[in-house]
Amino acid sequence: MAKPAFDILRALAITSQAAGLIAIITLETVLGDAARPWQGLTLGLMVAAALALAVARTYRRNRQRKRAERH
């Protein structure tokens, strides 16, 4: 079975990490040292998004594997 050319989960992962990095840099630029707690929160959200997408990817892969085993 050929892999699709566009993987929505991979695109979401890249987008969420890029948005988080931009937010961290913007917070540092705008708030200076006061940005530290907000940067920590942003980093936590980035990690949570990455974990959620990894679980979704694993779920999708297992579902496809079970479907292939049935046929």
C-alpha positions as CSV (number, residue, x, y, z in Angstrom):
1,M,0.0,0.0,0.0
2,A,1.5,3.3,-1.1
3,K,1.8,6.1,1.4
4,P,-0.3,9.2,0.7
5,A,1.7,12.2,-0.6
6,F,0.2,14.5,2.1
7,D,0.0,13.5,5.7
8,I,-2.3,15.8,7.7
9,L,-0.9,14.8,11.0
10,R,2.6,15.6,9.9
11,A,1.5,19.0,8.6
12,L,-0.3,19.7,11.9
13,A,2.8,18.7,13.9
14,I,5.1,21.0,11.8
15,T,2.6,23.9,12.0
16,S,2.1,23.6,15.8
17,Q,5.8,23.5,16.4
18,A,6.5,26.5,14.1
19,A,3.6,28.5,15.7
20,G,5.0,27.7,19.2
21,L,8.5,28.8,18.2
22,I,7.2,32.0,16.7
23,A,5.1,32.7,19.9
24,I,8.2,32.1,22.1
25,I,10.3,34.5,20.1
26,T,7.5,37.1,19.9
27,L,7.0,36.9,23.7
28,E,10.7,37.4,24.3
29,T,10.7,40.4,22.0
30,V,7.6,42.0,23.4
31,L,7.8,41.2,27.1
32,G,11.5,40.8,27.7
33,D,12.2,39.0,31.0
34,A,8.5,39.0,31.9
35,A,7.9,36.5,29.1
36,R,9.4,33.5,31.0
37,P,6.2,32.1,32.5
38,W,4.4,32.5,29.2
39,Q,7.2,30.9,27.3
40,G,7.0,28.0,29.7
41,L,3.3,27.7,29.1
42,T,3.9,27.8,25.3
43,L,6.5,25.1,25.5
44,G,4.1,23.0,27.6
45,L,1.4,23.4,25.0
46,M,3.9,22.5,22.2
47,V,4.8,19.3,24.0
48,A,1.2,18.4,24.7
49,A,0.3,19.0,21.0
50,A,3.3,16.8,19.9
51,L,2.2,14.0,22.3
52,A,-1.4,14.2,21.1
53,L,-0.4,14.0,17.5
54,A,1.9,11.1,18.2
55,V,-0.9,9.2,19.8
56,A,-3.2,10.0,16.9
57,R,-0.6,8.8,14.5
58,T,-0.1,5.5,16.4
59,Y,-3.9,5.0,16.5
60,R,-4.1,5.6,12.8
61,R,-1.2,3.2,12.0
62,N,-2.7,0.5,14.2
63,R,-6.1,0.9,12.6
64,Q,-4.6,0.6,9.1
65,R,-2.6,-2.5,10.2
66,K,-5.7,-4.2,11.5
67,R,-7.6,-3.3,8.4
68,A,-4.8,-4.8,6.2
69,E,-4.8,-8.0,8.3
70,R,-8.5,-8.5,7.7
71,H,-8.1,-8.4,4.0
